[in-house]
Amino acid sequence: MHAELYTDGIEEITVSGTIVRVDLVSLSPTERDANNAPKRVFSQRLIFSVESFANSVDVMQKALQGLVDAGVVRRNQPAQSHNGASGVRDALAHNTRSLNVSSNFR
């Protein structure tokens, strides 16, 4: 059996040269914020080369599009920046996609 990892989200992505570090967070079972909601606490870090990170983003975009197409997720419209250009979501949405993806999302 392979080890599995659950995360409640990504806290921070740091790019340093050709290395990308992605800090994963989990909701704390004991720590609470001012609103009594569980705090997001660092749990693990994923470390990628820039190339493998870009490929991973591509695979996740395909998975997200599959969820959108299935009606499981509804995407919000990206916010407009002050120069009229769309945000990062638009840039990712128009990304050329590779075939490195689960057959569930082709």
URFEN-V75575 format. One record per residue. N is the residue number from 1. RES is the residue in three letters. SS is DSSP state (2 for helix, 1 for strand, 0 for the rest). PHI is phi in whole degrees, -180 to 180 (none if undefined). OMEGA is omega as a letter, one per 20 degrees, with the letter a starting at -180 (999 if undefined). Layout:
BEGIN
((N	RES	SS	PHI	OMEGA) (N	RES	SS	PHI	OMEGA))
END
This chain:
BEGIN
((1	MET	0	none	r) (2	HIS	0	-93	r) (3	ALA	0	-69	r) (4	GLU	0	-117	a) (5	LEU	0	-128	r) (6	TYR	0	-110	r) (7	THR	0	-136	r) (8	ASP	0	-89	r) (9	GLY	1	158	r) (10	ILE	1	-110	r) (11	GLU	1	-90	a) (12	GLU	1	-155	r) (13	ILE	1	-123	a) (14	THR	1	-120	r) (15	VAL	1	-109	r) (16	SER	1	-134	a) (17	GLY	0	67	a) (18	THR	0	-102	a) (19	ILE	1	-116	r) (20	VAL	1	-117	r) (21	ARG	1	-111	a) (22	VAL	1	-117	a) (23	ASP	1	-90	r) (24	LEU	1	-93	r) (25	VAL	1	-127	r) (26	SER	1	-129	r) (27	LEU	1	-78	a) (28	SER	1	-71	r) (29	PRO	1	-76	a) (30	THR	1	-121	a) (31	GLU	1	-90	a) (32	ARG	1	-126	r) (33	ASP	0	-90	a) (34	ALA	0	-63	r) (35	ASN	0	-94	a) (36	ASN	0	66	r) (37	ALA	0	-91	r) (38	PRO	1	-59	r) (39	LYS	1	-76	r) (40	ARG	1	-84	a) (41	VAL	1	-123	r) (42	PHE	1	-54	r) (43	SER	1	-121	r) (44	GLN	1	-156	r) (45	ARG	1	-126	r) (46	LEU	1	-100	a) (47	ILE	1	-123	a) (48	PHE	1	-123	r) (49	SER	1	-76	r) (50	VAL	2	-57	a) (51	GLU	2	-63	a) (52	SER	2	-71	r) (53	PHE	2	-63	r) (54	ALA	2	-60	r) (55	ASN	2	-64	r) (56	SER	2	-65	r) (57	VAL	2	-62	r) (58	ASP	2	-60	r) (59	VAL	2	-63	r) (60	MET	2	-67	r) (61	GLN	2	-63	r) (62	LYS	2	-66	r) (63	ALA	2	-63	r) (64	LEU	2	-61	r) (65	GLN	2	-62	r) (66	GLY	2	-62	r) (67	LEU	2	-68	r) (68	VAL	2	-64	a) (69	ASP	2	-61	r) (70	ALA	0	-81	r) (71	GLY	0	81	a) (72	VAL	0	-77	a) (73	VAL	0	-127	r) (74	ARG	0	-115	a) (75	ARG	0	-86	r) (76	ASN	0	-81	r) (77	GLN	0	-71	r) (78	PRO	0	-67	r) (79	ALA	0	-70	r) (80	GLN	1	-87	r) (81	SER	0	-81	a) (82	HIS	0	-67	r) (83	ASN	0	-97	r) (84	GLY	0	87	r) (85	ALA	0	-79	r) (86	SER	1	-74	a) (87	GLY	0	-79	a) (88	VAL	2	-62	a) (89	ARG	2	-58	r) (90	ASP	2	-63	a) (91	ALA	2	-62	r) (92	LEU	2	-72	a) (93	ALA	2	-63	a) (94	HIS	0	-95	a) (95	ASN	0	-66	r) (96	THR	0	-71	a) (97	ARG	0	-110	r) (98	SER	0	-87	r) (99	LEU	0	-91	a) (100	ASN	0	-82	a) (101	VAL	0	-154	r) (102	SER	0	-58	r) (103	SER	2	-64	r) (104	ASN	2	-68	a) (105	PHE	2	-120	r) (106	ARG	0	-91	999))
END
